[in-house]
């Protein structure tokens, strides 16, 4: 499914920030993901944690994530063509929250880790990709909100 780029026209998306991509995988798949090799992805929901503190802010990074990928750059680029983007959450907090959010997600009930090092090859986090059999919903909001994010987390896209 293609996501409309007009969703990214909010003025605060030009600023840097941290984001979550919530992806739905409707059937078990196995993918080759760059240097990580072959990874099995069971059916369910996947939450990818990232940050955008470079040029273009959140808008530039999210535009990359919602557009078709010709040449994968990040680990998550291998997932996007195979899974459905169901939600995007973000904050414009000036502090990078991706590590706090990854730690919070790893402690949520029902969390599994598809592959250590996914999306976290440039940090000490175990992973930045988390799997859930069911959509975590309200539980997700409470765990992320407890990371003391400066600004309330916003949802800019919800498919479900």
N, C-alpha and C positions, 0 to 999 in steps of 0.2 A: 504494500500500500504506500502510495506517495502522500506525504504530508505537505500541506500548502505553506509555502515560505512566508505568506502574509501573517501567519501566526507569530512571526518573529519581529513584527513591526513596532513592538512596544519600545518606548524611548529608553527605559532602564536596561534594556538588553544590550545597549552599546557599552555598558559598564562591565567590569570583570565580575566573576562570581563562581559559584559552585553549583553543580547540577546533578540530577538523577535522570537516567533514561530507564523507563520501565517497559520491558519488552515481553511479548507473549510468544511462547513457542508451542504450537499446537500438536506437534508430534516429535518423537525422539529423532535426533539427527546427530551425525558425526561430521565434524568439520576440521580441516587443516587450518590452524591459526598461526601463521608465521613461524617463528622460532619455537613457539610452544608445542607445535606438532599437532597430532590428531587428538581431538577432544570430543567426548560424547556429551551431548546436551539433552537431558530428559525433557519431556513435556512439562510445561509449567511457566512460571514467571521469572524473569531475570531482571535484576536491578544493577545497573552500571553506574558507578560514581565517577565523576570527572570534575575538572575545574578549567576555567578559561580566564587566565590572567594576562594573556598576550594581546597583541593588536586585534581589534575587532570585538573584543569582549565576548560575552555570552552569545550574542547574535552570530558572530562569525563561526564559533565552534558548533553551535546548535544547527546552523545552516549546513555545515559539513555533515553532521550526523543525520539530518533528515533528507539529504540529497542522495541520489544514487551514487554508489562508490565505484569509480573506475579502477583505481589503484589503492588498495587498503594501506592506510598510514598507521592507524592504531588498532589494537586487538579487537575493539568493539566493531570496527569496520567489517570484520568477517561475519559478524552476527546479523547486522542490519538487513542484508538481502534475504535472509532465511527466517527472520522473526518479524512480528508486527509490533511497531512502536505504539504503545497504548497510552503512556503519559510521559510528560517532562515536568520535573519539579526543579526550582532554582531559588537561589538567594543571591543578592548583591552584596552580601557581607564582604567587607574588605579583607577579612582573614580567610585564607584557604581552608575550607571546611572538609575537603574530600577525605582527609585522613581520619578526622573525627567521625564523619558519616560512615566511612568504611568500618571503623571500630564498632560503632553503634549497630550497623547492619549485621556484623558478624555475631553479635550477641542476641539477636532477635530469635524468638522461638521459631522453629521450622526452617532455619537457614541452613543451606548446604553450599559448599564451595565447589564449583565445577572444575576449577584448575587453579592451583597456587600460581601467583605471578601474573594472572590475567589483569592487564591494565595497570599493574603496579611494578613494572620493571624499573621504574625510576624512583622508587621509594621503598620504605621498609614494611609497608602493609602486606599482609598475606595475599590479598587480592582486592580488586575493585569491582568484581562481578559476583553476585550472589543469586542463588536459585531458591525458589519457593514453589511448592506444589500448588498452592492457592494464592491469589492476590492478597498481599498483606494488609492493604487498606489502612484502617485507623491505627493499627499497631505500628505500622511504618511511620505514620505521622508523629506518634508519641515518642518513638525512639529517636527520630531525627531532631525533633523539637528539643529534646533533652540534651543536645550537644551545645547549648547556649549560643545558637546562631544569632548574630546581631539583629538581623532582619528576618521577619517572618517568611517562611518558605511559601512560594507561590507555585501554582500549577498553571502552565501556559497552554498545555495541550492535554486533553483527555478524550481518548477514543471510546473507552468503555463507558 
